[in-house]
Amino acid sequence: MRYIPAVTLYIRLKNAEGKYAFEPVAGLSGRKPKGRYYLRHTNEKGKQKWVPLEKGLAYQDAIAERDSFSAGLLATRHGLNVAEMEDHVGRVTVKDAVAVFRNAKAHKRPRTLQAYRHTLNCFVESLPTRVRFVDEIDAGVLKAFQDGMARQKLASKTIRNRMLIVSFLLKHAGVGIKVNWQDAPVVEKEAVRAFSNAELRKLFDACSPEEHAVFSFFLGTGCREQEVSHAEWSDIDWQHHTFTVQEKPEWGFTPKSHEARQIPVPAELLTLLKAHKKTADESQPLIFPNQDGKPNGHFLRMLKRVALDAGLNCGQCMHSTKHLSSKERAKRLNAHFHDKDPFAMEKALAEPTKLSCKHHPVCDQWYLHRFRKTFATKLHHGGTRLKDLQQWLGHKSLSTTEHYLAGSDLKAAHVRQQLEAVFAFGD
C-alpha cells in the first residue's frame, strides 16, 4: 500500500465518567470545546505517533499546526524541505510513481511482483541525488542504470528484462522519455529442443508412479508449469477427453493473456490420471498438490532429480550454490576448527560450492518447457493445423506458434526420411 502521511487532530476531554479521553476534533459538532490538542499520525512502519501541542492553544491555531506538521512529514518523505515541496506542487516524485505503479500491478503473479519490486528498488537506488521527480528522468539516467547493470556483469537477458520493467513504469507515469533499445544488449535466443523418444523412455523408466503421472501430464497437454501446478480434477472433462486451463481465484492464478482454453487429452493420459486419482485425497481439488495441499512449485527440481537417476545428464554443466548441505558445512568447519579464527570460518562458509551435473541434479539440458516443445512438435509433425496448435498452446498470435516450431531436430527420423526421399541421386 502507498504510505500517505495523514495527520489527525485530537483533543483531550473529560467524559461523563470523569475520565480523560482523546476525541478526534473532526467528530465533534458545534463549537469546539477548550482543552489540550494532540496530533496523531502513522509512520512508514505502521506505528502510531502522538505529538502534544502547546497548552491553551486556540482551535484555529491547532488546525494551522496540524497542516504545518502534515506538510513537514510529506516533505521529509520526499527528501525536501517544506519550501521546496511548495515549489514542486503538482509534480510526481519517483518514489510515489513507483508506489502507484506497483499498486496498479498488484493483480500480477507473485513472481512477477517480486521481479517488479526488486528491479524498481535497484532503479531508485541508482538514481543520482539530483533526480527526485519522474520528469527529471532522461536518457542519461536510463543509460547510467543500464551501464551499472553491465558493470555488475548481469546477463544480457536480465538487463533487458529490467529495462523493460522501467519502461513500463515510465509509460504508466506518463513520462515521455523512452528506453533506447538499440543500446540494450542483444539476447541470443536458444532454440528449445524437443525430447527424443529415447530420452522420454529412459526418463519415464526412472520415474515413480507419481512422477510418471506429472510428466505425462506435461507432455500430453503441453501446459505451462503454473498451469500444471494449479490444475484441478474439475478441469478434466472425462467424457469429451479435454482439459480446461482457467482462472483459479482461490489460488490467485490467472492464465497467461487472461484467456481460458481447452486442450484435447490423449486417452492414454486419461487412463493414467484415473489410476492416479484412486490414490489421491478425495477432498483435494488439485491434481498434483504439494505436501501442504497447495499448488506444487517443485516440478523442475523433480525433473532434474529423475534425469540424474536415469543417467541422462550431459556431464558438462557446472553450477555454484551458497546453500550448503549439513555434510559440506561440517566439512568446512572442521577444516578451520584448529585455526580458531572466526573470520576464516565465516569466509569458508560464505564461499559457494561448485556442483557438476555428473553427480548433482543441476543439468541445464533438463527443463520443463521442453515437454511443451515436444507436445507441439509431435502434433505438428502428425499433421495438426497451426491454428489448432495456437489455441491449445495459448499463444496470442499465430506468428508466436510458428516461431515456437521453428527449427527441426536434425537427428529426427522424419527429417532423414524426407532428406533421403528428395535427394535420391540414383533414381
N, C-alpha and C positions, 0 to 999 in steps of 0.2 A: 504494500500500500504506500501511496505517496504521503510523506510527512508534511503536515500543514501546522505551522506553529501558532495555533489559535490560543488566545488568552481570554479567560473568563473573569469578570469582576464579581467578587463576593463581598458580603457584609456580615459582620459577626453580631448576632442579635440574641436577646434573651427570649426564650419561648414561653408557652403557657405554664410549663412546669418549673419555670425559674432557672432553667439551664441554658447556657450559651450554645448556640449552634450557628453554622455557616449557611447562609442563604444566597443563591445567585441573584444578583441585582435585577437581571432581566426578567426574573419570575415574580417580582414584586410590583403590585399595581398601585396607582395613586402617587402621592408624594413619597419620596424615598426617605426612610427613617434615618436618624443620625446614628452613627456607630463607626467602628474602625473598618476600613476597607482592606480587602486582600485580593491579590491576583493569583490565579491558578492556571498552569499550563502543563502540557505533557511534552517531555523532551523526546529526542530521537530514539532513546532506548525504551520508551514506553512508560517511563516513571513520572508520576505527578509531582510537580514542584509548587510550593506555596511561597508567595512573596508578600509580606505585610507592608502596607503603605503607611505614610505618616499619620499619627493620631490627629483627629479633629479635621481631617481633610474633607472639603465640601464635595458633593456628588459630582458636579461638573469637572472639578479638578481631578477626581478619581477616574472619570472617563478619559480625560486627557492623558493621565498617567498610564492607563491601560493601552491606549492607542500608541503612545510613545514606546512602551515596553514591547508591544507586538511588532512594531516596525524595527526595533533593535534586534529582536530574535530572527526576523526574516532576513535582515541584512547580514547578520552573523552566519546564518546558514549558507549564504552565497559568498561569504568571504569579503563582504563590503561593509562600509560604514553607512549610517543612515542617509547622509547627504548624497553619497554615491548611488545608493539604492533609489533615491528620489529622482536622480538624473537618468536612471535607466528604466523608468516606468513603461510597461508595455513590451519590454524585451524579455526573451525567454533564456534562462540560464541553461548550460549544457546539462547540469545535474537534473533540473526539472524536466528537460526534454527526454532524458534517459528514463526517468521515473514514469512519465506519461506513456512513452513507447512500450515499456515493459508491462504496464497495466493493460495496454491495448492488446498485447500478445499473451495475456495470461491464460488463454484457452489452448495454447500450444502444448505439445507433449513435454514431459519433464526434461528429457534430454535436450530438446530444442531450447527450452527456457534456461537450462544450465549453460548452454553454449552462448546464448544472448547475454546472460548475466556476466559470465567470465570475460567475453570479448569487450563488452561495453565498459566494464571496470578497467580493463587494460587500456582502452582508448582514453578514458577520462584521466587516468594516471599519466598517460603520455603527453597530455596537453601542456603547452608552455603556460607559464603563470599569467601571461597577458590575455589568454583565451578563457573567458568566463561565460560568454553568451554564444548561442548557436550561430548567430550572424557573424561572429568573428572567425568561424572555421573557414579556412581557404584551402587552396590546392597544396600549399606548403605544409599545412598541418597534416593533411592526409598523407602526403609523401613522407613526412617525418615518421608517422606512425608505421607506414609500410616498411621504411628503411630500418626502423628499430626492430621489427619482427625478423627482418632478414639478418640483422646482426646477431640475433638470438639463434640463428640457424634453424628456424622453424621450417617445416616442409612447405613446398610451394602451394599445395592444396590447402593447408591450414591458413596461410597468408591470404589466399584468395577468398576463402570462406569468411574470414574475419573482416576483410574489406567489404564483402557483400553485406554483412550484418550492419556495418557502419553506414553503408549506403542506404539500407532500409531505414535506419534511424534518421538520417538527413532528409530523406524523402518524406517521412512521417512528420518531421518538424517543419517542413516547408522551406528547407534551405535550398538555394539554387545551385550551390556547388555540387559537382558530381565526381565520382571516383574515375580517374584516368586509367581505364582497363588496359591500355596499351603498355603502360609501365608495370603492370602487375605481372608476377612470374607466371610462366606458362606451365600448365599442369599436363603432364603426359598421361593420357588415359590408357590404362592397361585393359586389353580385351578380356572379358570374363570367359573362362574356358569351361565348357560343359564337362561333366563327368563321363568317362568312358564306361561301357558296360562291365569291363573287367574290374575297374575301380569300385563300382557300385556293388558288384558281387562280393568282393573282399570286405568292403565296409559293412554290408548287412550281415555277413557271416560272423563278424566280430561283435555284433550288437546284442544287447539283452532284448527281451520281448518289448519292453517299454521304449528303448532306444530305436528299435526297429519300427515301431508304430510312429514315433515322432518324425524320423527321417523319411519314412514312406509318405507321411502327410505333406512334408515339404516338397518332395519330389512329385507326388501325384496331384497337387493343387497349384504349385508354382507360387504359393503365398510368401509374402514378406515375413520377416521374423516377428514383428509386432502383431501381425495378423494371425500367426500361429499361436503366439502367446495368449491372445485374447479369444481364440476360437472356442465356441461353446457347443454342446451337444445339440442345442436347439437350432443351431445354424445349418445342420445337416438335414436335407430332405431325402430320407431313405427311399421313398417311393420313386422320385424323379432323378435320383442319383446326382444331386447338386449340393454345393456348399456356398453359403452366402457370407460375404465379408460385409459387415455392417457395424454401425456405431454401438459402443458399449458405455453409456454414460456412467454406469456404476463403477467402472474401472478407469474412467477418464480417457477412453480410447476412441479416436476418430479415424476412419480410413483416410489414406492419402488422397488428396484432392476432395475430401469430404463427400465422396460418392460411394454408395453401396454397389456391389456387383455380385453376380452369380457365376460359379465355376463348375463345370461338369466334373464329376468324380468317377474314376475307374472303379469297376465292380470289385476288383481285387483289393483295392484300398478300403472300400466299404466293408468287405468281409473281415479285413484286419481290424478295422475300427470297432466292429461289433464284438469281436473277441476281446479287444482292449476294454470295451465298456463293461463287460462282465466282471472285470477285476477292479473297476473304478468305484469310487464312493458315489452312491446314488444321489446324495444330497449336493454333490459338487457339480456346478454348471459348466466349469471349464473342462476341456478335453485333456489338456496337459498342464495341470496346476503344479506349483512347487509344493514343498513340504508344508507351507503355511496356508495352502489353499488359495494362493494368489497367482496372478499370471507369472509364468516361468520366464526368467531372464537369463538363463544359463545354457541355452541350446548350443551356442558357439563353443563354450567350454566342453560340453558333452561331445560335440562332433570332433574336436581336436583330440580328446582323450581316446575315442574309439579309433580314429585314424592311426594314432600311435600304436594302439594294441593290435591293429590289423597289419602293421608294418608298411603303411602307405606314406609315411613322411618322406620328404625329399632328402633329408640329412644335411642340407646346406644352410638352413635358416639358423640365425643366432639372435637371441633376444636378451635384453637386460631387464632385471626386475629388482626393486628395492624391498619387495615383500619376501623376507627370509623365512624359510621353514624352521621349525624348532631345532632340527638337527644341524642345519647350517649355522644358526645363531649360536648354538652351544659350541660348535667347532671354532668359530671366530673368537668367541670369548675365551676359550681355553688357550688359544694361540697367544693371547695378550695377557693372560692371567698373571704370569710371573713378573711381567713388567710393572704391574700395579699402577699403570698410567691410565687414568680415566679418559684422557683425551685420545690416546691411541685406541682404546676400546671403542669409544664413540665413533671415531673415524672408520674403524674396521666394520662396525655395524651399519654405517651410512653408505658404504661402498656397494654399488649394485652387483648382483650376481649375473654372470653370463650363462645363458641356457642354450643348449643346442637341441634342435628338433630330432636329433638322433635318439635322445633319451627322454625328451620332455614334450608335452603336448602344446607346442608353440609353432607348428609348421604353417607358413603363410599360404601354402597351396590349398589348405582346407578351411573354407569359409562358407557360410550358409547360402550366400547369394548364388553359388554355383548350382544349387538344386533348382533355383528359379530359372537359370540359364538352360539347364538340362531339360526342364519341363518344356520350355519354349522351343528349344532346338528339336527335340524329338517330335513334337506336334507339327512343327514347320516342315521337317523332312517327311512326315507322314502325310502331308498334303493339306493341313489345316489352313484356312484362309487367314491372311494377315489381320483382317478386320475382326475376326473372332478372337485371335490371339491378343489383339489390342484390348478388347473388352475383358477377357479373362485375366490378363496381367494387370489391368487397372491403369493403363497408360492414357494420358490425356490426348496425345496426338499419335497418328499413325507413324510419323517420322521417328518417334521415340522407339516404337516397336521395330521398325526397320533397322535403326542403328543398333538396337539391342541384339538383333540377329546377325549383324554384320560380322563377317569373318567366319570361315569354316575351319573345322578341325582337319588339318591335312592328313592326319593319321586315320580318319574315319573311313570305314569300309565303303560307304556310298560315294565318297569323294574319289576313291581309287577306281571304283567301277565306272563312274562317269568319265573319268580321265582316260581309262583304257578303251572305253567304247568310242570316244571321239577320235583318239589318236591311234587307230588301228592301221598302222602303216603297211601291214602285209596284205590288206584287202584291196 
